[in-house]
Amino acid sequence: MKTFIGIMLIAGALIVTVPAKAQLHVGLGINIGPPAPRTETVKIAPSPDHVWVAGYYRWHPKRHVYIWQPGRWEKPPRPHQAWIMGHWEQRNHEWVYFEGHWEKERHRRK
């Protein structure tokens, strides 16, 4: 697996990303919390292999508003992967978004 680190500065917001389990996103400068998630109508999956990726609000740095990104059906990039939903967290009076991502399914022991 390749390792990468991405750093972006967007309109006063610093975003740092690292892959997979070490996934970290740090946002600075967003002091307005996101609206409550919308209720979405989920249609029938295109195939049994597809997974629903719920919609979310993303921050638009130029307009200084949250924009709704509708949910969608996606196929996992590799077998036995589960979608880990992204989420917003408030940290030190600012809002940080943790990207959704695919992760190897964890099997429970019986």
N, CA, C and O of each residue as an XYZ file, in Angstrom:
440
protein
N       0.849     -1.177      0.000
C       0.000      0.000      0.000
C       0.890      1.234      0.000
O       1.860      1.311      0.753
N       0.555      2.192     -0.844
C       1.310      3.435     -0.888
C       0.871      4.339      0.255
O      -0.301      4.356      0.629
N       1.806      5.080      0.797
C       1.502      6.019      1.866
C       1.558      7.416      1.287
O       2.444      7.730      0.492
N       0.618      8.251      1.681
C       0.620      9.624      1.202
C       0.173     10.554      2.307
O      -0.528     10.153      3.236
N       0.577     11.770      2.195
C       0.101     12.813      3.090
C      -0.253     13.990      2.202
O       0.556     14.401      1.370
N      -1.427     14.530      2.362
C      -1.839     15.684      1.573
C      -2.093     16.866      2.484
O      -2.695     16.721      3.548
N      -1.642     18.019      2.075
C      -1.870     19.233      2.849
C      -2.437     20.281      1.902
O      -1.895     20.498      0.818
N      -3.525     20.933      2.305
C      -4.185     21.926      1.485
C      -4.536     23.138      2.332
O      -4.934     22.991      3.488
N      -4.395     24.316      1.781
C      -4.844     25.529      2.453
C      -5.915     26.148      1.576
O      -5.646     26.579      0.455
N      -7.143     26.187      2.102
C      -8.271     26.702      1.338
C      -8.954     27.778      2.164
O      -9.509     27.489      3.224
N      -8.918     28.995      1.696
C      -9.615     30.126      2.327
C      -9.495     30.097      3.846
O     -10.499     30.176      4.555
N      -8.290     29.986      4.332
C      -8.077     30.014      5.772
C      -8.288     28.687      6.463
O      -8.122     28.597      7.680
N      -8.652     27.648      5.716
C      -8.844     26.330      6.320
C      -7.687     25.434      5.912
O      -7.437     25.246      4.721
N      -6.989     24.887      6.878
C      -5.883     23.978      6.624
C      -6.412     22.569      6.731
O      -6.989     22.199      7.754
N      -6.228     21.777      5.694
C      -6.694     20.401      5.675
C      -5.476     19.496      5.543
O      -4.686     19.652      4.613
N      -5.321     18.561      6.458
C      -4.219     17.607      6.403
C      -4.844     16.228      6.287
O      -5.720     15.879      7.079
N      -4.403     15.430      5.304
C      -4.969     14.095      5.143
C      -3.876     13.040      5.163
O      -2.765     13.250      4.676
N      -4.227     11.898      5.742
C      -3.334     10.751      5.781
C      -4.208      9.539      5.447
O      -5.403      9.564      5.743
N      -3.663      8.486      4.846
C      -4.497      7.388      4.371
C      -5.045      6.457      5.453
O      -4.579      6.435      6.592
N      -6.062      5.687      5.039
C      -6.648      4.564      5.758
C      -6.842      4.778      7.248
O      -7.447      5.769      7.656
N      -6.332      3.851      8.077
C      -6.609      3.875      9.510
C      -6.010      5.089     10.195
O      -6.500      5.506     11.244
N      -4.973      5.658      9.631
C      -4.354      6.841     10.226
C      -5.016      8.098      9.686
O      -4.468      9.193      9.813
N      -6.190      7.947      9.085
C      -6.836      9.065      8.418
C      -7.130     10.197      9.404
O      -7.783      9.996     10.428
N      -6.642     11.366      9.078
C      -6.779     12.529      9.938
C      -7.071     13.733      9.081
O      -6.448     13.922      8.036
N      -7.987     14.528      9.499
C      -8.313     15.757      8.793
C      -8.403     16.862      9.822
O      -9.150     16.751     10.794
N      -7.665     17.899      9.621
C      -7.673     19.008     10.562
C      -8.151     20.241      9.831
O      -7.578     20.607      8.805
N      -9.174     20.882     10.326
C      -9.681     22.093      9.693
C      -9.558     23.257     10.646
O      -9.927     23.145     11.815
N      -9.054     24.356     10.173
C      -8.928     25.555     10.983
C      -9.673     26.679     10.295
O      -9.522     26.871      9.088
N     -10.456     27.410     11.021
C     -11.113     28.568     10.447
C     -12.583     28.401     10.158
O     -13.236     29.378      9.792
N     -13.143     27.203     10.303
C     -14.580     27.023     10.089
C     -15.230     27.063     11.466
O     -15.191     26.084     12.212
N     -15.825     28.198     11.792
C     -16.414     28.323     13.123
C     -17.935     28.280     13.096
O     -18.584     28.584     14.096
N     -18.502     27.906     11.962
C     -19.952     27.759     11.814
C     -20.240     26.274     11.655
O     -19.732     25.641     10.729
N     -21.044     25.715     12.542
C     -21.354     24.288     12.469
C     -22.243     23.950     11.288
O     -22.972     24.812     10.797
N     -22.195     22.713     10.825
C     -23.018     22.289      9.691
C     -24.482     22.151     10.091
O     -24.792     21.917     11.259
N     -25.391     22.298      9.109
C     -26.807     22.047      9.395
C     -27.033     20.563      9.684
O     -26.151     19.740      9.439
N     -28.189     20.229     10.194
C     -28.541     18.818     10.409
C     -28.595     18.120      9.049
O     -29.029     18.717      8.063
N     -28.152     16.853      8.990
C     -28.195     16.134      7.710
C     -29.625     16.071      7.166
O     -30.590     16.024      7.929
N     -29.740     16.072      5.862
C     -31.049     15.963      5.216
C     -31.524     14.509      5.239
O     -30.730     13.573      5.332
N     -32.837     14.355      5.152
C     -33.415     13.021      4.993
C     -33.375     12.705      3.511
O     -33.860     13.481      2.687
N     -32.799     11.568      3.178
C     -32.667     11.187      1.780
C     -33.548      9.985      1.474
O     -33.738      9.112      2.321
N     -34.081      9.945      0.269
C     -34.812      8.783     -0.204
C     -33.803      7.884     -0.907
O     -33.194      8.274     -1.903
N     -33.634      6.687     -0.382
C     -32.669      5.748     -0.947
C     -33.411      4.826     -1.904
O     -34.310      4.087     -1.504
N     -33.023      4.882     -3.172
C     -33.655      4.024     -4.179
C     -32.989      2.655     -4.174
O     -31.995      2.442     -3.479
N     -33.531      1.747     -4.939
C     -33.018      0.385     -5.003
C     -31.591      0.385     -5.541
O     -31.274      1.099     -6.492
N     -30.747     -0.415     -4.929
C     -29.340     -0.511     -5.339
C     -29.236     -1.035     -6.768
O     -30.019     -1.892     -7.177
N     -28.264     -0.518     -7.531
C     -28.067     -0.995     -8.898
C     -27.666     -2.474     -8.959
O     -27.923     -3.148     -9.957
N     -27.038     -2.974     -7.892
C     -26.665     -4.392     -7.816
C     -26.482     -4.750     -6.346
O     -26.386     -3.859     -5.503
N     -26.434     -6.039     -6.027
C     -26.208     -6.443     -4.634
C     -24.822     -6.043     -4.117
O     -24.592     -6.021     -2.908
N     -23.908     -5.730     -5.028
C     -22.552     -5.348     -4.635
C     -22.431     -3.886     -4.232
O     -21.424     -3.495     -3.641
N     -23.434     -3.072     -4.538
C     -23.363     -1.639     -4.253
C     -23.674     -1.333     -2.787
O     -24.453     -2.037     -2.145
N     -23.054     -0.276     -2.273
C     -23.231      0.180     -0.890
C     -23.704      1.636     -0.940
O     -23.213      2.426     -1.746
N     -24.651      1.979     -0.083
C     -25.143      3.349     -0.024
C     -24.149      4.225      0.738
O     -23.766      3.915      1.866
N     -23.741      5.319      0.105
C     -22.863      6.308      0.719
C     -23.748      7.523      0.979
O     -24.135      8.224      0.044
N     -24.066      7.770      2.239
C     -25.014      8.829      2.614
C     -24.494     10.212      2.237
O     -23.287     10.442      2.166
N     -25.426     11.118      1.999
C     -25.082     12.498      1.692
C     -24.537     13.222      2.918
O     -24.679     12.759      4.050
N     -23.912     14.364      2.666
C     -23.315     15.140      3.751
C     -23.165     16.594      3.311
O     -23.239     16.906      2.123
N     -22.955     17.468      4.277
C     -22.680     18.870      3.962
C     -21.181     19.070      3.869
O     -20.431     18.633      4.741
N     -20.745     19.735      2.804
C     -19.334     20.112      2.669
C     -19.254     21.629      2.757
O     -20.220     22.330      2.451
N     -18.114     22.123      3.170
C     -17.885     23.564      3.313
C     -17.418     24.136      1.983
O     -16.495     23.607      1.364
N     -18.057     25.219      1.544
C     -17.645     25.920      0.319
C     -16.865     27.160      0.761
O     -17.465     28.145      1.193
N     -15.521     27.120      0.656
C     -14.698     28.196      1.216
C     -14.885     29.569      0.569
O     -14.740     30.587      1.246
N     -15.200     29.616     -0.713
C     -15.365     30.926     -1.367
C     -16.685     31.581     -0.999
O     -16.762     32.801     -0.852
N     -17.727     30.766     -0.851
C     -19.051     31.315     -0.529
C     -19.319     31.343      0.969
O     -20.280     31.972      1.413
N     -18.477     30.668      1.756
C     -18.631     30.593      3.217
C     -19.994     30.023      3.616
O     -20.680     30.551      4.491
N     -20.356     28.939      2.950
C     -21.610     28.241      3.254
C     -21.381     26.739      3.132
O     -20.430     26.286      2.493
N     -22.281     25.974      3.763
C     -22.278     24.526      3.595
C     -23.141     24.189      2.387
O     -24.193     24.791      2.173
N     -22.684     23.221      1.601
C     -23.410     22.769      0.415
C     -23.677     21.279      0.563
O     -22.783     20.507      0.910
N     -24.924     20.883      0.293
C     -25.306     19.484      0.430
C     -24.769     18.657     -0.738
O     -24.947     19.015     -1.902
N     -24.107     17.544     -0.406
C     -23.636     16.565     -1.382
C     -24.556     15.356     -1.257
O     -24.510     14.653     -0.248
N     -25.393     15.101     -2.266
C     -26.354     14.002     -2.153
C     -25.680     12.641     -2.017
O     -24.550     12.439     -2.462
N     -26.398     11.716     -1.393
C     -25.918     10.350     -1.259
C     -25.887      9.665     -2.625
O     -26.462     10.149     -3.600
N     -25.193      8.514     -2.663
C     -25.042      7.800     -3.930
C     -24.716      6.337     -3.653
O     -24.274      5.980     -2.561
N     -24.940      5.504     -4.652
C     -24.560      4.107     -4.580
C     -23.147      3.966     -5.121
O     -22.819      4.556     -6.150
N     -22.300      3.189     -4.440
C     -20.932      2.926     -4.897
C     -20.595      1.464     -4.682
O     -21.107      0.810     -3.774
N     -19.719      0.972     -5.545
C     -19.164     -0.370     -5.362
C     -17.868     -0.233     -4.583
O     -17.068      0.655     -4.878
N     -17.641     -1.090     -3.596
C     -16.363     -1.041     -2.886
C     -15.207     -1.226     -3.872
O     -15.332     -1.983     -4.835
N     -14.082     -0.541     -3.639
C     -12.948     -0.663     -4.553
C     -12.306     -2.052     -4.526
O     -11.692     -2.473     -5.507
N     -12.448     -2.763     -3.400
C     -11.911     -4.108     -3.250
C     -12.931     -4.956     -2.488
O     -13.765     -4.420     -1.758
N     -12.862     -6.272     -2.658
C     -13.792     -7.141     -1.915
C     -13.617     -6.984     -0.393
O     -12.531     -6.664      0.091
N     -14.686     -7.211      0.327
C     -14.696     -7.223      1.793
C     -14.317     -5.865      2.393
O     -13.605     -5.794      3.395
N     -14.798     -4.800      1.771
C     -14.577     -3.471      2.340
C     -15.910     -2.861      2.719
O     -16.925     -3.087      2.060
N     -15.893     -2.085      3.791
C     -17.093     -1.403      4.296
C     -16.876      0.100      4.208
O     -15.748      0.578      4.320
N     -17.956      0.841      4.009
C     -17.895      2.297      3.958
C     -17.958      2.845      5.384
O     -18.876      2.518      6.136
N     -16.994      3.668      5.752
C     -16.984      4.355      7.043
C     -17.434      5.782      6.752
O     -16.752      6.529      6.050
N     -18.584      6.148      7.296
C     -19.186      7.436      6.985
C     -18.358      8.611      7.518
O     -17.835      8.556      8.631
N     -18.247      9.661      6.722
C     -17.583     10.882      7.157
C     -18.434     11.601      8.198
O     -19.631     11.340      8.315
N     -17.818     12.499      8.948
C     -18.583     13.229      9.959
C     -17.870     14.525     10.350
O     -16.656     14.666     10.202
N     -18.661     15.447     10.846
C     -18.157     16.717     11.370
C     -17.985     16.607     12.871
O     -18.804     15.989     13.551
N     -16.912     17.209     13.396
C     -16.702     17.295     14.844
C     -16.306     18.719     15.197
O     -15.605     19.392     14.442
N     -16.764     19.161     16.352
C     -16.345     20.472     16.839
C     -15.150     20.271     17.753
O     -15.201     19.499     18.711
N     -14.071     20.981     17.439
C     -12.837     20.885     18.224
C     -12.286     22.283     18.447
O     -12.035     23.023     17.496
N     -12.101     22.634     19.704
C     -11.566     23.957     20.045
C     -12.332     25.084     19.355
O     -11.724     25.994     18.791
N     -13.642     25.028     19.397
C     -14.527     26.066     18.868
C     -14.500     26.170     17.347
O     -14.986     27.157     16.794
N     -13.945     25.180     16.661
C     -13.956     25.155     15.202
C     -14.451     23.790     14.743
O     -14.409     22.815     15.492
N     -14.919     23.737     13.499
C     -15.479     22.511     12.954
C     -14.488     21.839     12.024
O     -13.845     22.486     11.198
N     -14.376     20.514     12.176
C     -13.444     19.700     11.404
C     -14.242     18.573     10.742
O     -15.080     17.939     11.382
N     -13.974     18.328      9.450
C     -14.642     17.232      8.749
C     -13.676     16.060      8.578
O     -12.553     16.234      8.105
N     -14.125     14.872      8.966
C     -13.366     13.642      8.786
C     -13.984     12.906      7.599
O     -15.127     12.453      7.668
N     -13.230     12.792      6.523
C     -13.716     12.203      5.276
C     -14.201     10.775      5.472
O     -13.640     10.022      6.268
N     -15.254     10.406      4.735
C     -15.667      9.017      4.675
C     -14.633      8.243      3.865
O     -13.944      8.811      3.017
N     -14.529      6.946      4.131
C     -13.524      6.154      3.415
C     -13.884      4.667      3.471
O     -14.684      4.231      4.298
N     -13.275      3.918      2.579
C     -13.431      2.469      2.563
C     -12.398      1.851      3.498
O     -11.252      2.294      3.566
N     -12.832      0.819      4.218
C     -11.948      0.137      5.163
C     -12.266     -1.359      5.136
O     -13.410     -1.756      4.912
N     -11.261     -2.166      5.361
C     -11.460     -3.610      5.386
C     -12.481     -3.959      6.462
O     -12.412     -3.465      7.588
N     -13.430     -4.821      6.095
C     -14.452     -5.240      7.069
C     -13.811     -5.959      8.237
O     -12.879     -6.744      8.068
N     -14.315     -5.684      9.400
C     -13.844     -6.377     10.602
C     -14.854     -7.450     10.934
O     -16.047     -7.174     11.059
N     -14.384     -8.662     11.077
C     -15.273     -9.779     11.399
C     -15.271    -10.009     12.898
O     -14.216    -10.058     13.530
N     -16.443    -10.146     13.452
C     -16.566    -10.395     14.900
C     -16.339    -11.859     15.193
O     -16.779    -12.733     14.447
N     -15.646    -12.118     16.288
C     -15.473    -13.498     16.740
C     -16.722    -13.947     17.462
O     -17.368    -13.166     18.161
N     -17.057    -15.209     17.288
C     -18.251    -15.764     17.954
C     -17.858    -16.500     19.199
O     -18.718    -17.037     19.897
